[in-house]
């Protein structure tokens, strides 16, 4: 039983290789509250996001976040998601390629 467990763990460890970050950008929040960051890995993961304070219907500025991310699903399909989050909630748009 211990041998079986050890073989199982060895298999899991060899399949879970750490991805290398190829790109990592970050712009600190500016005086107006805007920010931006992005990263990309050698495994095909990409994520980019930007945010800013914008006028809302309530009269109080609201944080508006827009971004996109992509990754390759286990079946090999490229998944790309564009999103916006504001006073109306999280609004994703999924594109499968």
C-alpha positions in Angstrom: 0.0 0.0 0.0 2.8 2.4 0.8 4.5 1.6 -2.5 1.3 2.3 -4.4 0.9 5.6 -2.5 4.5 6.6 -3.3 4.1 5.8 -7.0 0.8 7.8 -7.1 2.5 10.8 -5.4 5.5 10.6 -7.8 3.1 10.7 -10.8 1.3 13.7 -9.4 4.5 15.6 -8.7 5.9 15.0 -12.2 2.7 16.2 -13.8 2.5 19.4 -11.7 5.4 21.3 -13.0 5.8 24.9 -12.0 5.2 27.4 -14.8 7.7 30.1 -15.5 6.4 33.7 -15.6 7.5 35.3 -18.9 6.0 38.7 -18.4 4.9 40.5 -15.2 3.8 44.2 -15.5 2.3 46.3 -12.7 1.4 50.0 -12.7 0.8 51.2 -9.2 -2.5 53.0 -8.6 -2.2 56.6 -9.7 -3.6 59.7 -7.9 -6.8 59.2 -9.8 -7.1 55.6 -8.7 -6.3 54.0 -12.0 -4.1 50.9 -12.1 -3.0 48.2 -14.5 -1.3 44.8 -14.3 -0.6 41.8 -16.5 1.2 38.5 -16.5 1.9 35.7 -18.9 3.4 32.2 -18.2 5.2 29.7 -20.4 2.2 27.4 -20.1 0.0 29.7 -22.1 -1.8 31.5 -19.2 -2.3 35.2 -19.7 -4.2 37.7 -17.5 -4.5 41.5 -17.9 -6.6 43.9 -15.8 -7.1 47.6 -15.5 -9.2 49.6 -13.2 -10.4 53.2 -12.6 -12.8 55.2 -10.7 -15.7 56.4 -12.8 -18.9 58.3 -12.2 -21.9 56.1 -11.2 -25.6 56.6 -11.2 -25.5 57.0 -7.4 -23.3 60.1 -7.7 -20.5 58.3 -5.9 -17.5 57.2 -8.0 -17.4 53.5 -8.5 -14.4 51.3 -9.3 -14.7 49.9 -12.8 -12.5 46.9 -13.6 -11.9 45.5 -17.1 -9.7 42.7 -18.2 -9.1 39.5 -20.0 -7.5 36.1 -19.4 -6.8 33.0 -21.4 -5.7 29.5 -20.8 -5.7 26.1 -22.5 -8.3 23.7 -21.1 -7.4 20.1 -20.4 -9.0 19.1 -23.7 -6.6 21.4 -25.6 -9.2 24.1 -26.3 -8.1 27.8 -25.9 -10.4 29.6 -23.5 -10.4 33.4 -23.7 -12.5 35.5 -21.3 -13.1 39.3 -21.5 -14.8 40.8 -18.4 -16.0 44.0 -16.9 -17.0 44.6 -13.3 -18.8 47.7 -12.2 -21.8 48.8 -10.1 -23.8 46.3 -12.3 -21.7 43.3 -11.2 -19.3 41.0 -13.0 -20.0 40.7 -16.7 -17.8 38.0 -18.5 -17.8 37.2 -22.2 -16.4 33.7 -22.9 -14.8 32.9 -26.3 -13.7 29.3 -27.0 -11.3 28.6 -29.8 
